[in-house]
Amino acid sequence: MKKLIKPLATAIVFTLILVGLSQCKKLNIATLTTDDTNLVGYLQKYPDTYSEFIKVLEKSGTASYMNAYGTYTLFAPTNDAMKSYLQEIGKTSIDEISVDDLKTMVKYHVLGDTISTPSFTDGKLPVPTMHGEYLITSVNNENGVSRYIVNRRAIILQPNIHTGNGILHSIDHVLIPSSKTLYQKLKENNNYSLFVEALDATGVGAAIQKLTYKNDTTPNWYTVLAQSNAVFAAQNIFTLNDLKAKYTKPGANITDPKDSLNMYMAYHILTGLKFTADLVMSPSHETLVPQEVITTVLKGENVLVNYETTNGVTDSALVNRPYSDIACINGVLHDLNNNLYIKVRYPTAVYWDVCEQPEIMKLTSIFRKGGKSVTFQVGDLKDVTWPAGTVDYLCNNPGAKDLFYWNDRLGLSYLKTTAGQMNWIEFTTPLIIKGRYKVWVCWRSNNANTGLGMQTWVDGVLLPRTFSFGDYNYGKTLTEDQVRAQGWKRYYVGASTADHMASKLLGTVEILTTGRHKIRFVTTEVSPKTSASWLDMIHFIPETQDQYSPKFATDGSLVY
């Protein structure tokens, strides 16, 4: 879900991938299309390069799978890469590796989608491997030549080899899955000895000691923002007693979740799997401390946590990228350069693109691809519920007259008051910090839906103003000031010649707790037509904040 920081994803493309390239001669992004029908066929064509990995596919029983029709991305280790790997693990041949381990190796090198290097845009590939972990990418600069490197380990020697069932990237090292939990990774690094000691003493570390599951298939992921001994030393904290003296009372039970030291340590652990790119996708993230969040912002090339300026003094913690994005069995580890502590939170604007639902984002061949669409039935979207009918995701072709943010929208088919129809739809919001917010709904009007009045409820509270998806050509002859005076705004970038794009203030709501909330739209009038309603964004903006800036462009950027 997109919020205030979401459009900075565009900036992080250059931050994570292109930083440092100005001194290099080139970045190898050549593309090769072959006549081979599949990935295995290509490998077999070049035994001098890939014969050892072919043995892996054959012994693991995955060759036929990779031979089948589909859409895959394969990171294929060369023979030299396989030889180096065997030496690394103390083996002399592939025959000495178990079938299960070889299956794991293959799964870790295969993605269930076609991902070429132009999609290496945010440090983390957009889809996980078939092993279930995400790969991260960066750029290696050597002798004036830049190449992509995967998991800080394998250089892509030849990228973007297109075959009949996917894309192959040739790599110089075997990729190795995570084998340690977050706790084990911290424990083995002496630079985090005080941090680990505090995790143990408070009992907070129990959450990250092993991989657990919400149910049979859904892991409990965590993200740890770790502080080194050097960061503590800069705060004159050298021992656990020093930490107790600063953050708790003498004799307090630091294993109590309400204890301040316990909360301090729990504040360093986020719920969910959040690589650097995920951190900047949202302005705030939940921690293990109830109702307490960290905020993130991208400043130039730097990802900053809890960035604030008070009385001319700026305070924040920098995410040390060379020591961050460390994938573990149960989450991801980041390193901070400064002390992280719980702060008083103030309401923060949430500019929410309702299209950014997890199930939609996973469809990388459709999500934000011009001209693509997909239909969802009742129950398909975990954060969107409705009683009947379908919800469509649609992305316009570039240059379309409609000015949707990111060029996409949800089509609600069909909102009717009639029993057995979609007469309401409810969304779970992104995380919203407690406070008072003005609520705006943004949509593309459709005169076929004239008369379709909508009420809006937030956490069961009815907002005072209704709106209609059929408010066609609203404000076409009005100035910007006149539109605003009537409780509307032009939230988009560009000249919508018919003013099809609409945004209306629905009222002010008190968000009582920091977290995710429910917003429900309920039909109140009968529309004579059966046309879809097109929903683009919902804005929760603190009542004291500018309600009209920024505006939102079809390329995902913000204009102030």
C-alpha positions as CSV (number, residue, x, y, z in Angstrom):
1,M,0.0,0.0,0.0
2,K,1.3,3.4,-0.9
3,K,1.5,6.1,1.7
4,L,3.5,9.3,2.0
5,I,6.8,7.8,1.1
6,K,5.6,5.3,-1.5
7,P,6.6,7.4,-4.6
8,L,10.2,7.5,-3.3
9,A,10.5,4.0,-4.6
10,T,11.3,5.6,-7.8
11,A,14.3,7.3,-6.2
12,I,15.5,4.2,-4.5
13,V,15.8,2.6,-8.0
14,F,18.8,4.8,-8.5
15,T,19.9,4.7,-4.9
16,L,20.2,1.0,-4.7
17,I,21.3,0.1,-8.2
18,L,22.9,3.0,-9.9
19,V,24.9,4.6,-7.1
20,G,28.5,4.7,-8.0
21,L,28.1,3.9,-11.6
22,S,29.2,7.4,-12.8
23,Q,32.8,6.3,-12.5
24,C,32.3,3.1,-14.5
25,K,32.5,2.4,-18.2
26,K,29.3,0.4,-18.5
27,L,26.7,-1.8,-16.9
28,N,26.3,-5.1,-18.6
29,I,22.6,-5.5,-19.3
30,A,22.8,-7.2,-22.7
31,T,19.8,-9.3,-23.8
32,L,20.0,-12.6,-25.7
33,T,17.0,-14.4,-27.2
34,T,17.6,-18.0,-28.2
35,D,15.7,-20.5,-30.4
36,D,15.8,-23.0,-27.6
37,T,12.3,-24.0,-26.3
38,N,13.3,-24.0,-22.7
39,L,15.9,-23.2,-20.1
40,V,17.3,-26.8,-19.9
41,G,17.7,-26.8,-23.6
42,Y,19.8,-23.7,-23.4
43,L,22.0,-25.2,-20.7
44,Q,22.5,-28.4,-22.6
45,K,23.6,-26.4,-25.6
46,Y,26.6,-25.2,-23.7
47,P,28.0,-28.2,-21.6
48,D,31.4,-26.5,-21.3
49,T,29.7,-23.9,-19.2
50,Y,26.8,-25.6,-17.5
51,S,27.3,-29.4,-17.5
52,E,27.7,-29.5,-13.7
53,F,24.5,-27.6,-13.0
54,I,22.8,-29.9,-15.5
55,K,23.9,-32.8,-13.3
56,V,22.3,-31.0,-10.3
57,L,19.0,-30.7,-12.2
58,E,19.1,-34.4,-13.3
59,K,20.0,-35.9,-9.9
60,S,17.5,-33.7,-8.1
61,G,14.7,-34.7,-10.5
62,T,14.0,-31.1,-11.4
63,A,15.2,-31.2,-15.0
64,S,11.8,-32.2,-16.4
65,Y,10.1,-29.5,-14.3
66,M,12.4,-26.8,-15.7
67,N,11.8,-28.4,-19.1
68,A,8.1,-27.7,-18.9
69,Y,6.2,-24.7,-20.3
70,G,6.0,-21.8,-17.8
71,T,7.6,-18.5,-16.9
72,Y,10.8,-18.8,-14.8
73,T,13.9,-17.0,-14.0
74,L,17.0,-19.2,-13.5
75,F,20.2,-18.0,-12.0
76,A,22.5,-20.6,-13.5
77,P,25.9,-21.3,-11.9
78,T,28.7,-22.0,-14.3
79,N,31.0,-25.0,-14.0
80,D,33.6,-22.9,-12.3
81,A,31.0,-21.7,-9.8
82,M,30.0,-25.3,-9.1
83,K,33.7,-26.3,-8.6
84,S,34.2,-23.5,-6.2
85,Y,31.1,-24.4,-4.3
86,L,32.2,-28.0,-3.9
87,Q,35.5,-26.9,-2.5
88,E,33.7,-24.6,-0.2
89,I,31.6,-27.4,1.3
90,G,34.4,-30.0,1.3
91,K,33.0,-32.2,-1.4
92,T,34.6,-33.5,-4.6
93,S,31.6,-34.1,-6.7
94,I,27.8,-33.5,-6.9
95,D,27.2,-37.2,-6.2
96,E,28.3,-36.5,-2.6
97,I,25.4,-34.1,-2.1
98,S,22.0,-35.5,-1.1
99,V,19.0,-35.3,-3.4
100,D,17.1,-33.1,-0.9
101,D,20.0,-30.6,-0.7
102,L,20.2,-30.5,-4.5
103,K,16.4,-29.8,-4.7
104,T,16.9,-27.0,-2.3
105,M,19.8,-25.6,-4.4
106,V,17.6,-25.6,-7.5
107,K,14.6,-24.0,-5.8
108,Y,16.9,-21.2,-4.5
109,H,18.1,-20.5,-8.0
110,V,14.6,-20.3,-9.6
111,L,11.9,-17.7,-9.5
112,G,8.4,-18.4,-10.7
113,D,8.3,-15.4,-12.9
114,T,10.4,-13.8,-15.7
115,I,12.6,-11.1,-14.1
116,S,15.2,-9.4,-16.3
117,T,17.8,-6.9,-15.0
118,P,15.7,-3.8,-15.7
119,S,13.4,-5.1,-12.9
120,F,16.3,-5.1,-10.5
121,T,15.1,-1.8,-9.2
122,D,15.0,-1.8,-5.4
123,G,17.7,-4.1,-4.1
124,K,15.2,-6.9,-3.5
125,L,13.8,-8.9,-6.4
126,P,10.0,-8.5,-6.7
127,V,9.2,-12.1,-6.3
128,P,10.8,-14.8,-3.9
129,T,12.6,-17.8,-5.1
130,M,10.8,-21.2,-5.1
131,H,12.6,-21.8,-1.9
132,G,10.6,-19.0,-0.4
133,E,13.4,-16.4,0.2
134,Y,14.0,-13.1,-1.6
135,L,17.2,-12.5,-3.4
136,I,18.8,-9.0,-3.2
137,T,20.8,-7.3,-5.9
138,S,23.4,-4.6,-6.0
139,V,26.1,-3.5,-8.4
140,N,29.7,-4.7,-8.5
141,N,32.3,-2.3,-10.0
142,E,35.5,-3.8,-11.1
143,N,38.1,-2.5,-13.5
144,G,35.8,0.2,-14.6
145,V,33.0,-2.3,-15.5
146,S,29.8,-2.6,-13.6
147,R,27.9,-5.9,-13.2
148,Y,25.0,-6.9,-11.1
149,I,25.7,-9.0,-8.0
150,V,23.2,-11.3,-6.3
151,N,23.1,-11.7,-2.5
152,R,26.5,-10.0,-2.3
153,R,28.0,-13.2,-3.6
154,A,27.4,-14.0,-7.2
155,I,28.2,-11.8,-10.1
156,I,25.9,-12.0,-13.1
157,L,28.3,-12.9,-16.0
158,Q,25.7,-12.9,-18.7
159,P,22.2,-11.5,-18.0
160,N,18.8,-11.7,-19.7
161,I,19.2,-14.8,-21.8
162,H,15.6,-15.3,-23.0
163,T,14.4,-18.8,-23.7
164,G,11.0,-20.3,-24.5
165,N,10.0,-20.7,-20.8
166,G,11.9,-18.0,-19.0
167,I,15.0,-15.9,-18.5
168,L,18.5,-17.2,-17.6
169,H,21.2,-15.2,-15.8
170,S,24.6,-16.8,-15.7
171,I,26.4,-16.4,-12.4
172,D,29.9,-17.0,-11.1
173,H,29.0,-18.4,-7.6
174,V,26.3,-20.8,-6.3
175,L,23.7,-19.0,-4.2
176,I,23.3,-20.3,-0.7
177,P,20.0,-20.1,1.2
178,S,19.9,-18.7,4.8
179,S,20.7,-21.3,7.4
180,K,20.5,-19.3,10.5
181,T,17.8,-17.5,12.4
182,L,17.9,-13.8,13.3
183,Y,19.0,-14.6,16.8
184,Q,21.8,-16.9,15.6
185,K,23.0,-14.3,13.1
186,L,23.2,-11.7,15.8
187,K,24.8,-14.1,18.3
188,E,27.7,-15.1,16.0
189,N,28.7,-11.4,15.5
190,N,30.6,-10.0,18.5
191,N,29.8,-6.5,17.4
192,Y,26.2,-7.1,18.6
193,S,27.2,-8.8,21.9
194,L,25.5,-6.1,24.1
195,F,22.4,-6.1,21.9
196,V,22.1,-9.9,22.2
197,E,22.7,-9.7,26.0
198,A,19.9,-7.3,26.3
199,L,17.6,-9.5,24.2
200,D,18.4,-12.4,26.5
201,A,17.9,-10.5,29.7
202,T,14.6,-9.0,28.7
203,G,13.3,-12.2,27.0
204,V,12.5,-10.2,23.9
205,G,15.0,-12.4,21.9
206,A,12.7,-15.4,22.3
207,A,10.5,-14.1,19.4
208,I,13.4,-14.4,16.9
209,Q,15.2,-17.5,18.1
210,K,13.4,-19.9,15.6
211,L,11.0,-19.9,12.7
212,T,7.4,-20.1,13.8
213,Y,4.2,-20.2,11.9
214,K,0.8,-18.4,12.1
215,N,-0.7,-21.5,10.6
216,D,0.6,-24.5,8.7
217,T,2.1,-22.5,5.8
218,T,2.4,-18.8,6.9
219,P,5.6,-18.0,8.7
220,N,5.9,-15.3,11.4
221,W,8.5,-13.0,9.8
222,Y,10.4,-10.4,11.8
223,T,12.8,-7.5,10.9
224,V,15.5,-6.6,13.4
225,L,17.1,-3.1,13.5
226,A,20.3,-4.0,15.4
227,Q,22.7,-1.7,17.2
228,S,26.3,-2.5,17.5
229,N,28.5,-2.1,20.6
230,A,30.0,1.0,19.0
231,V,26.6,2.6,18.7
232,F,25.9,1.9,22.4
233,A,29.4,3.2,23.3
234,A,28.6,6.5,21.6
235,Q,25.7,6.8,24.2
236,N,28.1,5.9,27.0
237,I,26.5,2.5,27.3
238,F,29.1,-0.3,27.7
239,T,27.4,-2.9,29.8
240,L,23.9,-4.3,30.5
241,N,23.9,-2.4,33.7
242,D,24.5,0.8,31.8
243,L,21.6,0.0,29.6
244,K,19.4,-0.7,32.7
245,A,20.5,2.6,34.3
246,K,19.4,4.5,31.2
247,Y,16.1,2.8,30.4
248,T,14.6,1.2,33.5
249,K,14.1,1.7,37.2
250,P,16.3,0.0,39.9
251,G,14.9,-3.4,40.8
252,A,12.4,-3.4,37.9
253,N,11.4,-6.7,36.3
254,I,12.9,-6.2,32.8
255,T,11.1,-9.3,31.5
256,D,7.8,-7.5,31.9
257,P,6.6,-6.3,28.5
258,K,5.5,-3.1,30.2
259,D,9.0,-2.4,31.5
260,S,10.7,0.5,29.7
261,L,13.9,-1.5,28.9
262,N,11.8,-4.4,27.6
263,M,9.9,-2.0,25.4
264,Y,13.2,-0.4,24.2
265,M,14.4,-3.8,23.0
266,A,11.1,-4.8,21.5
267,Y,11.0,-1.5,19.6
268,H,14.0,-2.8,17.6
269,I,11.9,-5.6,16.1
270,L,9.4,-5.0,13.4
271,T,6.6,-7.4,12.5
272,G,6.9,-8.6,8.9
273,L,9.7,-9.2,6.4
274,K,11.0,-5.8,5.4
275,F,14.1,-5.3,3.3
276,T,15.4,-1.8,2.8
277,A,13.1,-1.3,-0.2
278,D,10.1,-2.3,1.9
279,L,11.2,0.1,4.7
280,V,10.9,3.1,2.3
281,M,7.7,1.9,0.8
282,S,5.8,3.0,3.9
283,P,6.2,6.0,6.2
284,S,5.7,3.9,9.4
285,H,6.0,0.3,10.5
286,E,4.7,-1.6,13.5
287,T,7.1,-2.9,16.1
288,L,6.7,-5.6,18.8
289,V,5.7,-2.8,21.2
290,P,1.9,-2.4,21.0
291,Q,0.8,1.0,19.4
292,E,4.5,2.0,18.8
293,V,5.9,2.4,15.3
294,I,9.1,3.5,13.7
295,T,9.0,6.0,10.8
296,T,11.2,5.8,7.7
297,V,12.2,8.4,5.1
298,L,14.5,8.4,2.1
299,K,16.9,11.4,2.1
300,G,19.0,11.3,-1.0
301,E,20.8,8.0,-0.8
302,N,20.1,7.5,2.9
303,V,17.3,5.5,4.5
304,L,16.6,7.1,7.9
305,V,14.6,5.8,10.8
306,N,12.7,8.1,13.1
307,Y,13.9,11.2,11.2
308,E,12.8,14.4,13.1
309,T,13.9,18.0,13.5
310,T,13.1,19.7,16.7
311,N,14.3,23.2,17.6
312,G,16.8,23.1,14.7
313,V,18.3,19.7,15.9
314,T,17.8,16.7,13.6
315,D,17.7,13.2,15.1
316,S,17.6,9.9,13.2
317,A,19.2,6.5,12.8
318,L,20.8,5.6,9.4
319,V,20.3,2.1,8.0
320,N,23.9,1.0,7.2
321,R,23.3,-0.7,3.8
322,P,26.5,-2.6,3.6
323,Y,25.6,-4.5,6.8
324,S,21.8,-4.6,6.2
325,D,19.4,-6.7,4.1
326,I,20.8,-9.8,5.7
327,A,18.3,-12.6,5.0
328,C,17.7,-15.1,7.8
329,I,15.5,-18.2,8.2
330,N,12.9,-16.2,10.0
331,G,13.4,-12.6,8.8
332,V,15.8,-9.9,7.7
333,L,18.5,-8.1,9.7
334,H,19.5,-4.4,9.4
335,D,22.3,-2.4,11.1
336,L,21.7,1.1,12.5
337,N,24.3,3.8,13.0
338,N,22.6,5.5,15.9
339,N,20.5,4.8,19.0
340,L,16.8,3.9,18.3
341,Y,14.3,4.7,21.0
342,I,10.6,5.1,21.4
343,K,9.4,8.6,20.4
344,V,6.2,10.5,20.8
345,R,4.3,10.1,17.5
346,Y,2.3,12.7,15.7
347,P,-0.4,12.0,13.0
348,T,1.2,11.4,9.6
349,A,-0.5,11.6,6.2
350,V,-1.4,8.4,4.5
351,Y,-1.9,8.6,0.8
352,W,-3.3,5.2,0.1
353,D,-3.4,3.6,-3.4
354,V,-6.1,1.0,-2.9
355,C,-4.6,-1.1,-5.7
356,E,-1.6,-2.0,-3.7
357,Q,-3.1,-5.2,-2.2
358,P,-0.6,-8.1,-1.5
359,E,-2.3,-10.5,-3.9
360,I,-2.2,-8.0,-6.7
361,M,1.4,-6.9,-6.2
362,K,2.5,-10.6,-6.4
363,L,1.2,-10.7,-10.0
364,T,4.3,-9.1,-11.4
365,S,3.3,-9.7,-15.0
366,I,0.1,-7.7,-14.4
367,F,0.7,-5.2,-11.6
368,R,1.3,-1.8,-13.1
369,K,1.7,-3.3,-16.6
370,G,-0.1,-1.2,-19.1
371,G,-3.2,-2.8,-20.6
372,K,-3.2,-5.6,-18.0
373,S,-6.1,-6.6,-15.8
374,V,-7.3,-9.4,-13.5
375,T,-10.6,-10.2,-11.8
376,F,-11.0,-11.3,-8.1
377,Q,-13.9,-13.1,-6.6
378,V,-15.3,-12.8,-3.1
379,G,-12.6,-14.0,-0.7
380,D,-9.6,-13.6,-3.0
381,L,-8.3,-10.5,-1.3
382,K,-7.5,-10.8,2.4
383,D,-7.7,-7.1,3.1
384,V,-10.8,-6.4,1.0
385,T,-14.2,-7.9,1.7
386,W,-17.6,-7.6,-0.1
387,P,-20.7,-9.7,-0.3
388,A,-21.1,-10.5,-4.0
389,G,-19.8,-9.6,-7.5
390,T,-16.2,-9.1,-8.5
391,V,-13.4,-6.6,-8.0
392,D,-11.1,-6.0,-11.0
393,Y,-7.6,-4.6,-11.1
394,L,-6.9,-2.6,-14.2
395,C,-3.8,-0.8,-15.4
396,N,-4.3,1.7,-18.2
397,N,-2.0,1.9,-21.2
398,P,0.5,4.8,-21.1
399,G,-1.1,8.0,-22.4
400,A,-4.7,7.2,-21.4
401,K,-6.8,10.2,-20.7
402,D,-7.7,9.0,-17.2
403,L,-5.2,10.3,-14.6
404,F,-5.1,7.5,-12.0
405,Y,-2.2,7.4,-9.6
406,W,0.3,4.9,-11.0
407,N,-2.1,4.6,-13.9
408,D,-4.2,1.8,-12.2
409,R,-7.4,1.4,-10.3
410,L,-9.9,-1.0,-8.8
411,G,-13.1,-1.7,-10.7
412,L,-16.0,-2.5,-8.3
413,S,-18.6,-4.5,-10.3
414,Y,-21.4,-3.8,-9.6
415,L,-22.4,-1.6,-6.7
416,K,-26.2,-2.0,-6.2
417,T,-28.5,-1.7,-3.2
418,T,-30.3,-4.9,-4.3
419,A,-29.9,-7.9,-2.0
420,G,-27.4,-10.4,-3.4
421,Q,-25.4,-7.7,-5.1
422,M,-22.2,-5.8,-4.1
423,N,-24.0,-3.3,-1.8
424,W,-21.0,-2.6,0.3
425,I,-17.2,-3.1,0.2
426,E,-14.8,-2.8,3.1
427,F,-11.0,-2.3,3.1
428,T,-8.4,-2.7,5.8
429,T,-6.2,0.4,5.7
430,P,-2.5,0.8,6.0
431,L,-1.1,1.6,9.4
432,I,-2.4,5.0,10.6
433,I,-0.9,6.8,13.6
434,K,-3.6,7.8,16.1
435,G,-4.9,11.3,15.7
436,R,-7.6,13.4,13.9
437,Y,-7.7,13.0,10.1
438,K,-9.7,14.4,7.2
439,V,-10.7,11.6,4.9
440,W,-10.8,12.0,1.1
441,V,-11.9,9.5,-1.5
442,C,-10.5,9.7,-5.0
443,W,-12.1,8.1,-8.0
444,R,-12.8,8.3,-11.7
445,S,-16.4,9.3,-12.2
446,N,-18.8,7.5,-14.5
447,N,-22.1,9.0,-15.5
448,A,-23.5,5.5,-16.0
449,N,-23.5,5.4,-12.2
450,T,-25.4,8.6,-11.6
451,G,-27.6,8.3,-8.5
452,L,-25.3,5.7,-6.9
453,G,-24.9,7.4,-3.5
454,M,-22.3,6.1,-1.1
455,Q,-22.0,6.4,2.7
456,T,-18.5,5.9,4.3
457,W,-17.8,4.3,7.7
458,V,-14.4,4.3,9.4
459,D,-14.2,1.8,12.3
460,G,-18.0,1.9,12.5
461,V,-18.2,5.7,12.6
462,L,-20.3,7.3,9.9
463,L,-18.7,10.2,8.0
464,P,-21.0,13.1,7.4
465,R,-20.7,13.6,3.7
466,T,-21.9,11.1,1.0
467,F,-20.4,10.9,-2.5
468,S,-21.4,9.3,-5.8
469,F,-19.2,7.4,-8.3
470,G,-21.4,9.1,-10.9
471,D,-20.4,12.7,-10.1
472,Y,-19.6,13.2,-13.8
473,N,-17.6,16.3,-14.9
474,Y,-17.7,17.8,-11.5
475,G,-15.9,21.2,-11.3
476,K,-15.3,21.4,-15.1
477,T,-16.1,25.1,-15.1
478,L,-14.8,25.9,-11.7
479,T,-11.5,27.4,-10.6
480,E,-9.2,25.5,-8.2
481,D,-10.3,27.8,-5.3
482,Q,-14.0,27.2,-6.1
483,V,-13.5,23.5,-6.2
484,R,-11.8,23.5,-2.8
485,A,-14.4,25.8,-1.2
486,Q,-17.0,23.2,-1.9
487,G,-15.0,20.4,-0.2
488,W,-13.4,18.9,-3.3
489,K,-9.9,18.9,-4.7
490,R,-8.1,18.1,-7.9
491,Y,-5.6,15.5,-6.6
492,Y,-4.1,14.4,-9.9
493,V,-1.3,15.8,-12.1
494,G,-2.3,16.9,-15.6
495,A,-5.3,18.5,-17.3
496,S,-8.3,16.2,-17.1
497,T,-10.3,17.9,-19.9
498,A,-13.6,16.5,-18.7
499,D,-12.7,16.5,-14.9
500,H,-13.5,12.8,-14.8
501,M,-11.1,12.5,-11.8
502,A,-12.7,13.4,-8.6
503,S,-11.8,13.7,-4.9
504,K,-14.2,14.7,-2.2
505,L,-13.8,15.4,1.5
506,L,-16.0,13.0,3.4
507,G,-15.4,14.3,6.9
508,T,-13.0,14.2,9.9
509,V,-12.4,11.1,11.9
510,E,-10.6,10.4,15.2
511,I,-8.2,7.5,14.9
512,L,-8.0,6.2,18.4
513,T,-5.2,3.7,18.1
514,T,-2.1,3.4,16.0
515,G,-2.6,0.5,13.7
516,R,-4.7,-0.7,10.7
517,H,-8.3,0.2,10.5
518,K,-11.5,-0.5,8.6
519,I,-13.2,1.7,6.0
520,R,-16.5,0.6,4.5
521,F,-18.4,2.1,1.6
522,V,-22.2,1.4,1.6
523,T,-24.6,2.0,-1.3
524,T,-27.6,4.2,-0.4
525,E,-29.3,4.8,-3.7
526,V,-30.3,2.6,-6.6
527,S,-28.3,3.1,-9.8
528,P,-30.2,2.2,-13.0
529,K,-27.0,0.9,-14.7
530,T,-24.7,-2.1,-14.1
531,S,-21.4,-0.3,-14.7
532,A,-18.2,-0.6,-12.7
533,S,-17.1,2.1,-10.2
534,W,-13.5,3.0,-10.4
535,L,-11.7,3.6,-7.1
536,D,-8.2,5.1,-7.2
537,M,-7.0,6.4,-3.8
538,I,-8.1,7.2,-0.2
539,H,-6.3,10.0,1.7
540,F,-6.1,10.2,5.5
541,I,-4.5,13.6,6.1
542,P,-4.0,15.2,9.6
543,E,-6.6,17.9,10.0
544,T,-3.9,20.5,10.6
545,Q,-1.9,19.6,7.5
546,D,-2.1,20.9,4.0
547,Q,-5.0,19.0,2.3
548,Y,-4.1,19.8,-1.3
549,S,-0.4,19.1,-1.7
550,P,1.1,16.9,-3.0
551,K,-0.7,15.9,-6.2
552,F,-0.3,12.5,-7.7
553,A,1.0,11.5,-11.2
554,T,0.4,8.5,-13.4
555,D,4.1,7.6,-13.1
556,G,3.8,7.3,-9.3
557,S,5.6,10.6,-8.5
558,L,4.4,13.3,-6.2
559,V,4.2,16.9,-7.2
560,Y,4.3,19.6,-4.5
